[in-house]
Amino acid sequence: MTKNIDTHSLEILEEHMDKEYIIYKKFTQYANLCTDTQFKNLCAQNANTHKENFKALLNYLNGLN
């Protein structure tokens, strides 16, 4: 069954995915630059959270077909 999504909602979803990807990349960079182990791990965890958020949104989009 094909689900429809209006253009405005699709634009919002695309914008949110872009932001999740950017935040993921930034936290990954921060984790790579950190020398403090706790802060490095925190950045890596945050990167993973935003990566998973991005993947969830992508899976949602793929489920619309």
Phi and psi restraints in degrees (range 20) as a CNS / XPLOR table:
assign (resid 1 and name C) (resid 2 and name N)
       (resid 2 and name CA) (resid 2 and name C) 1.0 -89.2 20.0 2
assign (resid 2 and name N) (resid 2 and name CA)
       (resid 2 and name C) (resid 3 and name N) 1.0 130.9 20.0 2
assign (resid 2 and name C) (resid 3 and name N)
       (resid 3 and name CA) (resid 3 and name C) 1.0 -102.3 20.0 2
assign (resid 3 and name N) (resid 3 and name CA)
       (resid 3 and name C) (resid 4 and name N) 1.0 145.1 20.0 2
assign (resid 3 and name C) (resid 4 and name N)
       (resid 4 and name CA) (resid 4 and name C) 1.0 -102.5 20.0 2
assign (resid 4 and name N) (resid 4 and name CA)
       (resid 4 and name C) (resid 5 and name N) 1.0 146.9 20.0 2
assign (resid 4 and name C) (resid 5 and name N)
       (resid 5 and name CA) (resid 5 and name C) 1.0 -134.0 20.0 2
assign (resid 5 and name N) (resid 5 and name CA)
       (resid 5 and name C) (resid 6 and name N) 1.0 134.6 20.0 2
assign (resid 5 and name C) (resid 6 and name N)
       (resid 6 and name CA) (resid 6 and name C) 1.0 -73.7 20.0 2
assign (resid 6 and name N) (resid 6 and name CA)
       (resid 6 and name C) (resid 7 and name N) 1.0 160.7 20.0 2
assign (resid 6 and name C) (resid 7 and name N)
       (resid 7 and name CA) (resid 7 and name C) 1.0 -59.1 20.0 2
assign (resid 7 and name N) (resid 7 and name CA)
       (resid 7 and name C) (resid 8 and name N) 1.0 -42.9 20.0 2
assign (resid 7 and name C) (resid 8 and name N)
       (resid 8 and name CA) (resid 8 and name C) 1.0 -61.6 20.0 2
assign (resid 8 and name N) (resid 8 and name CA)
       (resid 8 and name C) (resid 9 and name N) 1.0 -45.1 20.0 2
assign (resid 8 and name C) (resid 9 and name N)
       (resid 9 and name CA) (resid 9 and name C) 1.0 -64.2 20.0 2
assign (resid 9 and name N) (resid 9 and name CA)
       (resid 9 and name C) (resid 10 and name N) 1.0 -37.7 20.0 2
assign (resid 9 and name C) (resid 10 and name N)
       (resid 10 and name CA) (resid 10 and name C) 1.0 -65.2 20.0 2
assign (resid 10 and name N) (resid 10 and name CA)
       (resid 10 and name C) (resid 11 and name N) 1.0 -39.5 20.0 2
assign (resid 10 and name C) (resid 11 and name N)
       (resid 11 and name CA) (resid 11 and name C) 1.0 -64.5 20.0 2
assign (resid 11 and name N) (resid 11 and name CA)
       (resid 11 and name C) (resid 12 and name N) 1.0 -41.4 20.0 2
assign (resid 11 and name C) (resid 12 and name N)
       (resid 12 and name CA) (resid 12 and name C) 1.0 -63.8 20.0 2
assign (resid 12 and name N) (resid 12 and name CA)
       (resid 12 and name C) (resid 13 and name N) 1.0 -43.4 20.0 2
assign (resid 12 and name C) (resid 13 and name N)
       (resid 13 and name CA) (resid 13 and name C) 1.0 -62.8 20.0 2
assign (resid 13 and name N) (resid 13 and name CA)
       (resid 13 and name C) (resid 14 and name N) 1.0 -43.0 20.0 2
assign (resid 13 and name C) (resid 14 and name N)
       (resid 14 and name CA) (resid 14 and name C) 1.0 -62.9 20.0 2
assign (resid 14 and name N) (resid 14 and name CA)
       (resid 14 and name C) (resid 15 and name N) 1.0 -42.9 20.0 2
assign (resid 14 and name C) (resid 15 and name N)
       (resid 15 and name CA) (resid 15 and name C) 1.0 -62.9 20.0 2
assign (resid 15 and name N) (resid 15 and name CA)
       (resid 15 and name C) (resid 16 and name N) 1.0 -42.0 20.0 2
assign (resid 15 and name C) (resid 16 and name N)
       (resid 16 and name CA) (resid 16 and name C) 1.0 -64.8 20.0 2
assign (resid 16 and name N) (resid 16 and name CA)
       (resid 16 and name C) (resid 17 and name N) 1.0 -40.7 20.0 2
assign (resid 16 and name C) (resid 17 and name N)
       (resid 17 and name CA) (resid 17 and name C) 1.0 -63.5 20.0 2
assign (resid 17 and name N) (resid 17 and name CA)
       (resid 17 and name C) (resid 18 and name N) 1.0 -41.6 20.0 2
assign (resid 17 and name C) (resid 18 and name N)
       (resid 18 and name CA) (resid 18 and name C) 1.0 -59.2 20.0 2
assign (resid 18 and name N) (resid 18 and name CA)
       (resid 18 and name C) (resid 19 and name N) 1.0 -44.0 20.0 2
assign (resid 18 and name C) (resid 19 and name N)
       (resid 19 and name CA) (resid 19 and name C) 1.0 -66.6 20.0 2
assign (resid 19 and name N) (resid 19 and name CA)
       (resid 19 and name C) (resid 20 and name N) 1.0 -41.8 20.0 2
assign (resid 19 and name C) (resid 20 and name N)
       (resid 20 and name CA) (resid 20 and name C) 1.0 -60.6 20.0 2
assign (resid 20 and name N) (resid 20 and name CA)
       (resid 20 and name C) (resid 21 and name N) 1.0 -41.2 20.0 2
assign (resid 20 and name C) (resid 21 and name N)
       (resid 21 and name CA) (resid 21 and name C) 1.0 -65.7 20.0 2
assign (resid 21 and name N) (resid 21 and name CA)
       (resid 21 and name C) (resid 22 and name N) 1.0 -44.1 20.0 2
assign (resid 21 and name C) (resid 22 and name N)
       (resid 22 and name CA) (resid 22 and name C) 1.0 -62.9 20.0 2
assign (resid 22 and name N) (resid 22 and name CA)
       (resid 22 and name C) (resid 23 and name N) 1.0 -44.5 20.0 2
assign (resid 22 and name C) (resid 23 and name N)
       (resid 23 and name CA) (resid 23 and name C) 1.0 -64.0 20.0 2
assign (resid 23 and name N) (resid 23 and name CA)
       (resid 23 and name C) (resid 24 and name N) 1.0 -41.3 20.0 2
assign (resid 23 and name C) (resid 24 and name N)
       (resid 24 and name CA) (resid 24 and name C) 1.0 -57.6 20.0 2
assign (resid 24 and name N) (resid 24 and name CA)
       (resid 24 and name C) (resid 25 and name N) 1.0 -48.1 20.0 2
assign (resid 24 and name C) (resid 25 and name N)
       (resid 25 and name CA) (resid 25 and name C) 1.0 -62.7 20.0 2
assign (resid 25 and name N) (resid 25 and name CA)
       (resid 25 and name C) (resid 26 and name N) 1.0 -41.4 20.0 2
assign (resid 25 and name C) (resid 26 and name N)
       (resid 26 and name CA) (resid 26 and name C) 1.0 -64.8 20.0 2
assign (resid 26 and name N) (resid 26 and name CA)
       (resid 26 and name C) (resid 27 and name N) 1.0 -46.4 20.0 2
assign (resid 26 and name C) (resid 27 and name N)
       (resid 27 and name CA) (resid 27 and name C) 1.0 -64.7 20.0 2
assign (resid 27 and name N) (resid 27 and name CA)
       (resid 27 and name C) (resid 28 and name N) 1.0 -33.4 20.0 2
assign (resid 27 and name C) (resid 28 and name N)
       (resid 28 and name CA) (resid 28 and name C) 1.0 -64.7 20.0 2
assign (resid 28 and name N) (resid 28 and name CA)
       (resid 28 and name C) (resid 29 and name N) 1.0 -43.6 20.0 2
assign (resid 28 and name C) (resid 29 and name N)
       (resid 29 and name CA) (resid 29 and name C) 1.0 -62.4 20.0 2
assign (resid 29 and name N) (resid 29 and name CA)
       (resid 29 and name C) (resid 30 and name N) 1.0 -44.4 20.0 2
assign (resid 29 and name C) (resid 30 and name N)
       (resid 30 and name CA) (resid 30 and name C) 1.0 -60.7 20.0 2
assign (resid 30 and name N) (resid 30 and name CA)
       (resid 30 and name C) (resid 31 and name N) 1.0 -43.0 20.0 2
assign (resid 30 and name C) (resid 31 and name N)
       (resid 31 and name CA) (resid 31 and name C) 1.0 -61.7 20.0 2
assign (resid 31 and name N) (resid 31 and name CA)
       (resid 31 and name C) (resid 32 and name N) 1.0 -38.5 20.0 2
assign (resid 31 and name C) (resid 32 and name N)
       (resid 32 and name CA) (resid 32 and name C) 1.0 -70.7 20.0 2
assign (resid 32 and name N) (resid 32 and name CA)
       (resid 32 and name C) (resid 33 and name N) 1.0 -25.8 20.0 2
assign (resid 32 and name C) (resid 33 and name N)
       (resid 33 and name CA) (resid 33 and name C) 1.0 -89.6 20.0 2
assign (resid 33 and name N) (resid 33 and name CA)
       (resid 33 and name C) (resid 34 and name N) 1.0 -21.4 20.0 2
assign (resid 33 and name C) (resid 34 and name N)
       (resid 34 and name CA) (resid 34 and name C) 1.0 -70.5 20.0 2
assign (resid 34 and name N) (resid 34 and name CA)
       (resid 34 and name C) (resid 35 and name N) 1.0 142.4 20.0 2
assign (resid 34 and name C) (resid 35 and name N)
       (resid 35 and name CA) (resid 35 and name C) 1.0 -105.2 20.0 2
assign (resid 35 and name N) (resid 35 and name CA)
       (resid 35 and name C) (resid 36 and name N) 1.0 -24.5 20.0 2
assign (resid 35 and name C) (resid 36 and name N)
       (resid 36 and name CA) (resid 36 and name C) 1.0 -75.3 20.0 2
assign (resid 36 and name N) (resid 36 and name CA)
       (resid 36 and name C) (resid 37 and name N) 1.0 122.6 20.0 2
assign (resid 36 and name C) (resid 37 and name N)
       (resid 37 and name CA) (resid 37 and name C) 1.0 -61.1 20.0 2
assign (resid 37 and name N) (resid 37 and name CA)
       (resid 37 and name C) (resid 38 and name N) 1.0 -44.0 20.0 2
assign (resid 37 and name C) (resid 38 and name N)
       (resid 38 and name CA) (resid 38 and name C) 1.0 -64.1 20.0 2
assign (resid 38 and name N) (resid 38 and name CA)
       (resid 38 and name C) (resid 39 and name N) 1.0 -44.3 20.0 2
assign (resid 38 and name C) (resid 39 and name N)
       (resid 39 and name CA) (resid 39 and name C) 1.0 -68.0 20.0 2
assign (resid 39 and name N) (resid 39 and name CA)
       (resid 39 and name C) (resid 40 and name N) 1.0 -38.5 20.0 2
assign (resid 39 and name C) (resid 40 and name N)
       (resid 40 and name CA) (resid 40 and name C) 1.0 -59.7 20.0 2
assign (resid 40 and name N) (resid 40 and name CA)
       (resid 40 and name C) (resid 41 and name N) 1.0 -46.0 20.0 2
assign (resid 40 and name C) (resid 41 and name N)
       (resid 41 and name CA) (resid 41 and name C) 1.0 -65.2 20.0 2
assign (resid 41 and name N) (resid 41 and name CA)
       (resid 41 and name C) (resid 42 and name N) 1.0 -39.4 20.0 2
assign (resid 41 and name C) (resid 42 and name N)
       (resid 42 and name CA) (resid 42 and name C) 1.0 -62.2 20.0 2
assign (resid 42 and name N) (resid 42 and name CA)
       (resid 42 and name C) (resid 43 and name N) 1.0 -44.7 20.0 2
assign (resid 42 and name C) (resid 43 and name N)
       (resid 43 and name CA) (resid 43 and name C) 1.0 -63.4 20.0 2
assign (resid 43 and name N) (resid 43 and name CA)
       (resid 43 and name C) (resid 44 and name N) 1.0 -41.4 20.0 2
assign (resid 43 and name C) (resid 44 and name N)
       (resid 44 and name CA) (resid 44 and name C) 1.0 -64.8 20.0 2
assign (resid 44 and name N) (resid 44 and name CA)
       (resid 44 and name C) (resid 45 and name N) 1.0 -39.8 20.0 2
assign (resid 44 and name C) (resid 45 and name N)
       (resid 45 and name CA) (resid 45 and name C) 1.0 -64.3 20.0 2
assign (resid 45 and name N) (resid 45 and name CA)
       (resid 45 and name C) (resid 46 and name N) 1.0 -42.9 20.0 2
assign (resid 45 and name C) (resid 46 and name N)
       (resid 46 and name CA) (resid 46 and name C) 1.0 -64.9 20.0 2
assign (resid 46 and name N) (resid 46 and name CA)
       (resid 46 and name C) (resid 47 and name N) 1.0 -39.3 20.0 2
assign (resid 46 and name C) (resid 47 and name N)
       (resid 47 and name CA) (resid 47 and name C) 1.0 -59.6 20.0 2
assign (resid 47 and name N) (resid 47 and name CA)
       (resid 47 and name C) (resid 48 and name N) 1.0 -45.0 20.0 2
assign (resid 47 and name C) (resid 48 and name N)
       (resid 48 and name CA) (resid 48 and name C) 1.0 -63.9 20.0 2
assign (resid 48 and name N) (resid 48 and name CA)
       (resid 48 and name C) (resid 49 and name N) 1.0 -39.8 20.0 2
assign (resid 48 and name C) (resid 49 and name N)
       (resid 49 and name CA) (resid 49 and name C) 1.0 -59.1 20.0 2
assign (resid 49 and name N) (resid 49 and name CA)
       (resid 49 and name C) (resid 50 and name N) 1.0 -45.5 20.0 2
assign (resid 49 and name C) (resid 50 and name N)
       (resid 50 and name CA) (resid 50 and name C) 1.0 -73.1 20.0 2
assign (resid 50 and name N) (resid 50 and name CA)
       (resid 50 and name C) (resid 51 and name N) 1.0 -30.0 20.0 2
assign (resid 50 and name C) (resid 51 and name N)
       (resid 51 and name CA) (resid 51 and name C) 1.0 -64.7 20.0 2
assign (resid 51 and name N) (resid 51 and name CA)
       (resid 51 and name C) (resid 52 and name N) 1.0 -43.7 20.0 2
assign (resid 51 and name C) (resid 52 and name N)
       (resid 52 and name CA) (resid 52 and name C) 1.0 -65.9 20.0 2
assign (resid 52 and name N) (resid 52 and name CA)
       (resid 52 and name C) (resid 53 and name N) 1.0 -37.7 20.0 2
assign (resid 52 and name C) (resid 53 and name N)
       (resid 53 and name CA) (resid 53 and name C) 1.0 -60.9 20.0 2
assign (resid 53 and name N) (resid 53 and name CA)
       (resid 53 and name C) (resid 54 and name N) 1.0 -44.5 20.0 2
assign (resid 53 and name C) (resid 54 and name N)
       (resid 54 and name CA) (resid 54 and name C) 1.0 -60.6 20.0 2
assign (resid 54 and name N) (resid 54 and name CA)
       (resid 54 and name C) (resid 55 and name N) 1.0 -46.2 20.0 2
assign (resid 54 and name C) (resid 55 and name N)
       (resid 55 and name CA) (resid 55 and name C) 1.0 -63.2 20.0 2
assign (resid 55 and name N) (resid 55 and name CA)
       (resid 55 and name C) (resid 56 and name N) 1.0 -37.4 20.0 2
assign (resid 55 and name C) (resid 56 and name N)
       (resid 56 and name CA) (resid 56 and name C) 1.0 -64.4 20.0 2
assign (resid 56 and name N) (resid 56 and name CA)
       (resid 56 and name C) (resid 57 and name N) 1.0 -41.8 20.0 2
assign (resid 56 and name C) (resid 57 and name N)
       (resid 57 and name CA) (resid 57 and name C) 1.0 -66.2 20.0 2
assign (resid 57 and name N) (resid 57 and name CA)
       (resid 57 and name C) (resid 58 and name N) 1.0 -39.6 20.0 2
assign (resid 57 and name C) (resid 58 and name N)
       (resid 58 and name CA) (resid 58 and name C) 1.0 -64.1 20.0 2
assign (resid 58 and name N) (resid 58 and name CA)
       (resid 58 and name C) (resid 59 and name N) 1.0 -42.6 20.0 2
assign (resid 58 and name C) (resid 59 and name N)
       (resid 59 and name CA) (resid 59 and name C) 1.0 -62.4 20.0 2
assign (resid 59 and name N) (resid 59 and name CA)
       (resid 59 and name C) (resid 60 and name N) 1.0 -37.7 20.0 2
assign (resid 59 and name C) (resid 60 and name N)
       (resid 60 and name CA) (resid 60 and name C) 1.0 -61.2 20.0 2
assign (resid 60 and name N) (resid 60 and name CA)
       (resid 60 and name C) (resid 61 and name N) 1.0 -46.8 20.0 2
assign (resid 60 and name C) (resid 61 and name N)
       (resid 61 and name CA) (resid 61 and name C) 1.0 -61.8 20.0 2
assign (resid 61 and name N) (resid 61 and name CA)
       (resid 61 and name C) (resid 62 and name N) 1.0 -42.6 20.0 2
assign (resid 61 and name C) (resid 62 and name N)
       (resid 62 and name CA) (resid 62 and name C) 1.0 -64.3 20.0 2
assign (resid 62 and name N) (resid 62 and name CA)
       (resid 62 and name C) (resid 63 and name N) 1.0 -28.4 20.0 2
assign (resid 62 and name C) (resid 63 and name N)
       (resid 63 and name CA) (resid 63 and name C) 1.0 -76.8 20.0 2
assign (resid 63 and name N) (resid 63 and name CA)
       (resid 63 and name C) (resid 64 and name N) 1.0 -9.5 20.0 2
assign (resid 63 and name C) (resid 64 and name N)
       (resid 64 and name CA) (resid 64 and name C) 1.0 -76.5 20.0 2
assign (resid 64 and name N) (resid 64 and name CA)
       (resid 64 and name C) (resid 65 and name N) 1.0 -17.5 20.0 2
